[in-house]
Amino acid sequence: MTNLEQSKSLLVRAYNLKEGEAKPLYQDWANSYDADLVDSLGYVGPVHVADIADTYCTNEDARILDVGCGTGLVAQRLSQLGYEQIDGLDFSKEMLEVARSKDIYVDLINADLTQTLSINTSVYDLVVSCGTFTHSHVGPEAFDELLRIIRPGGIVCVSINAEIYESNGFYKKLSNLECAGKILIESKVKIQLTVNEPVDGFVVVFKKL
Ligand SMILES: C[S@@+](CC[C@H](N)C(=O)[O-])C[C@H]1O[C@@H](n2cnc3c(N)ncnc32)[C@H](O)[C@@H]1O
């Protein structure tokens, strides 16, 4: 199997996870994740998310949380853009260990995004995420906790896999939050997450009101 075929098969595995299979997958994948995703599949989603977030964030001292941070690809780009106050959150200890080795995060939090987070209310200015709101990963219910932990006026900038944007309730959740006056949707841009394999996503930016 070529590197590209091997990377594609890992992506297929990631998109077809059953309950309880995500942590073992990322435990196996952590050490070769960057090579498989970035080098073989041409994974550019994290760069897009960070660059778009940067257009909404004028303060390099902003407190940022990268959720489903994995090995730290979004924070790597944010760090290149001058941000230093970045925390990461992921439920895979092995992915967090790779992220820690890059020395770009202030704090790394081992937590599950589908649960209530042990994080104070209104502490972050910006929440970013790439690749986590996707097939058989995290659903739109997690947005409630993300909105709790950012301050009013704070920004959420996340990629959402285009194939599940409507079917998994992301469109409905964001519309309901906006109708309820809790958020303002600032932008929704379609991007190709990987350049060597057609995986489309939306980068959605919304502000907590
Ligand atoms: C495809 S990777 C994306 C990692 C990184 N953001 C990137 O773009 O390379 C998805 C990440 O989400 C994490 N994840 C999946 N479900 C999660 C959950 N319920 N809570 C926290 N992290 C989760 C996985 O451990 C994995 O690191």
The ligand as an SDF file (V2000), in Angstrom:
LIG
                    3D

 27 29  0  0  0  0  0  0  0  0999 V2000
   -9.4500   14.6290   12.8700 C   0  0  0  0  0  0  0  0  0  0  0  0
   -8.7200   14.9820   14.3910 S   0  0  0  0  0  0  0  0  0  0  0  0
   -8.4240   16.7390   14.2470 C   0  0  0  0  0  0  0  0  0  0  0  0
   -7.2480   17.1740   15.0670 C   0  0  0  0  0  0  0  0  0  0  0  0
   -6.7610   18.5890   14.7780 C   0  0  0  0  0  0  0  0  0  0  0  0
   -7.7290   19.5850   15.1450 N   0  0  0  0  0  0  0  0  0  0  0  0
   -6.4070   18.7150   13.3270 C   0  0  0  0  0  0  0  0  0  0  0  0
   -7.0600   19.4730   12.5980 O   0  0  0  0  0  0  0  0  0  0  0  0
   -5.4560   18.0410   12.9300 O   0  0  0  0  0  0  0  0  0  0  0  0
  -10.1010   14.9500   15.5120 C   0  0  0  0  0  0  0  0  0  0  0  0
   -9.6840   15.1210   16.9530 C   0  0  0  0  0  0  0  0  0  0  0  0
  -10.8540   15.2250   17.7470 O   0  0  0  0  0  0  0  0  0  0  0  0
  -10.6590   14.5100   18.9520 C   0  0  0  0  0  0  0  0  0  0  0  0
  -11.9760   14.1500   19.4680 N   0  0  0  0  0  0  0  0  0  0  0  0
  -12.9020   13.3480   18.8740 C   0  0  0  0  0  0  0  0  0  0  0  0
  -13.9930   13.2650   19.6560 N   0  0  0  0  0  0  0  0  0  0  0  0
  -13.7430   14.0310   20.7530 C   0  0  0  0  0  0  0  0  0  0  0  0
  -14.4880   14.3460   21.9200 C   0  0  0  0  0  0  0  0  0  0  0  0
  -15.7170   13.8420   22.1210 N   0  0  0  0  0  0  0  0  0  0  0  0
  -13.9350   15.1580   22.8390 N   0  0  0  0  0  0  0  0  0  0  0  0
  -12.6880   15.6720   22.6560 C   0  0  0  0  0  0  0  0  0  0  0  0
  -11.9250   15.3980   21.5810 N   0  0  0  0  0  0  0  0  0  0  0  0
  -12.4620   14.5980   20.6350 C   0  0  0  0  0  0  0  0  0  0  0  0
   -9.8040   13.3210   18.5480 C   0  0  0  0  0  0  0  0  0  0  0  0
   -9.1330   12.7560   19.6460 O   0  0  0  0  0  0  0  0  0  0  0  0
   -8.8710   13.9620   17.5080 C   0  0  0  0  0  0  0  0  0  0  0  0
   -7.6900   14.4310   18.0910 O   0  0  0  0  0  0  0  0  0  0  0  0
  1  2  1  0
  2  3  1  0
  2 10  1  0
  3  4  1  0
  4  5  1  0
  5  6  1  0
  5  7  1  0
  7  8  2  0
  7  9  1  0
 10 11  1  0
 11 12  1  0
 11 26  1  0
 12 13  1  0
 13 14  1  0
 13 24  1  0
 14 15  1  0
 14 23  1  0
 15 16  2  0
 16 17  1  0
 17 18  1  0
 17 23  2  0
 18 19  1  0
 18 20  2  0
 20 21  1  0
 21 22  2  0
 22 23  1  0
 24 25  1  0
 24 26  1  0
 26 27  1  0
M  CHG  2   2   1   9  -1
M  END
$$$$
